[in-house]
Amino acid sequence: MFEEGNSSEKPSDSFKLISDDLPGAPDIELAKTGRAGEPEGSRILRKGTSIQVPIVLIERLSAQDRVKAEEFINKLITRHDELEDEKKEIRKKRRELGKRCLDIASELHCLKAHPSDWIELGLQEYGNMPGCIISIVDLAELKQRKQN
């Protein structure tokens, strides 16, 4: 794949890819590594992204190819930024949906309540409670008190 470099080196020794989505892992990095496994030459093309570029490979390119490579890398960075934004939006929506789910569960609990608790729970907010229902609620309340 790469013509330059020591052919005896294993690709895993020459390049390191670390995902920022793994707990405790540093930023995404693709860089030439030295003997100790430390990055030798990489740079961040644009501040605010965690994608690093293997400058060792880009430096060896002709000026025309370097421009093409940087255009491609900028597209990767743009896509990275889009995905990060989408991830933030999804997290926000999940929080909102979680809150709505709790609200629905609470309301369902109220709707399933015993008729003696309807007034206390404020079920009359769904509409004027007709007199015939109020008398049933009162009767249910009296019956409940007698049982306790």
N, C-alpha and C positions, 0 to 999 in steps of 0.2 A: 504494500500500500504506500509506504513512504520509502523513497529511494535513498534518502540521506540518513546518516546515523550508523551506529554500530549494529551490524546484522546479528551479532551474538546476544544483544540485549533483548530481553523479553519485553513485549509491548507493555505489560503491566508494570515493569520496572521503569519504563520511560515516561509514562503518562499516568496521571492520577485523576480520577473523577470522583468527587464527593458531592452528594446531594444535600442541599440545605433543608430538605424536608425530613431528613433522618434526625431523630432526637439527638442532640449533642454534637452533631456533625457541623464542621465549618461550611463556609460558602462553597458553591460549585466552583471547581477549579480544574483547569486543564492546562498543565504546565510541564515543561521538561524538568525532570527531577535529577538531582545529583546522587552521589553514592549513598548519602545518609537519608535519602528519600525526601529531602527538602526541595521546594521549587527553586529552580535556578533563574529562569527568566520568563516572567509573565507580567502582564499589565492589565489593568482594567481600562477598557476603551471609554466607558462613560460612567461617571460617578452615579451611584444609586442602584446599580445592578450588581448581582453577585457573580456574574459570568466573567471569568478571566480568560485572556487570550494567550495562546502559546506564541510569544514573540520570537522565540528561537526559530520557529517555522516561517513566520511571516517575514522576518528580517532577510531571509535568504531568497525571497521572491523578487522578481523584477518589479520595477515601479508600477507597471501596468497590472501585473498579477496581484501586487500588494493592494492596489485600489479595489480590485475585484474581491479579494479576500476580505478586506475590511467592510465592503458593501454587504457581503454575505454575513459576516459576523454581526454587523449592525442590524440585519434582518433577524438574526437569532436573538439579539438583545431586545428588539422591538417585540418579538413574539413572547419572550420571557416576561417583559413588562405587562403585556396584555393578559397573560395567564395569571400573573401576580394580582392584577387588578380584579380579574374575574374571581379569583380565589377569595379576595377580600369581600367582594359583593356577595358571594355564596355564604361566607361565614356570617355576614350581617343578616342575610335573609334567613339563615338557619336560626339565629338568635330570635328574630322577629316571629318566625313560625313556632319556635319553642314556647315563646311567651303566649302566642295565640292559642296553642294547644292547651296550655295550663288554664287560660281563661275559659275555653270550651269545656274542659273537664269540670271546672268549678260550677259553670252554669248547668251542665248536665246533672251534677250532684244536687243542685237546688231543685231542678225539675223532677227529679226522682224522689224527692223528699215526701214524707208523710203529710197528708193534707193539714194536719194540726200545726205544721211548721210553715205553711205557705205564707201567711201574713208576716210572720217574723222574718222570713227569708226575702220578703219584698216581691213576691210573685205578682202583686197587683201592678207592677211596672209594665207588665205585658199588655195591660188593658184594664178597664174598669171591671172589677170582680162583681158579677151580678149577685143580687141578694140571695138567690137560691144556692149559689156556691158558698157564700159567706155563712149561711146557716148550716151547710154540710160541714164546712171547716170548723165552725163553732162546736157542732155535734162531735166531730172527730177529736177535737181538743178536749172536750169533757170526758169522752170515753178513754182517752189516753191518760188523763189525770186519775181516773178511777182505777186504772190498771196499775199505776205506779203507787 
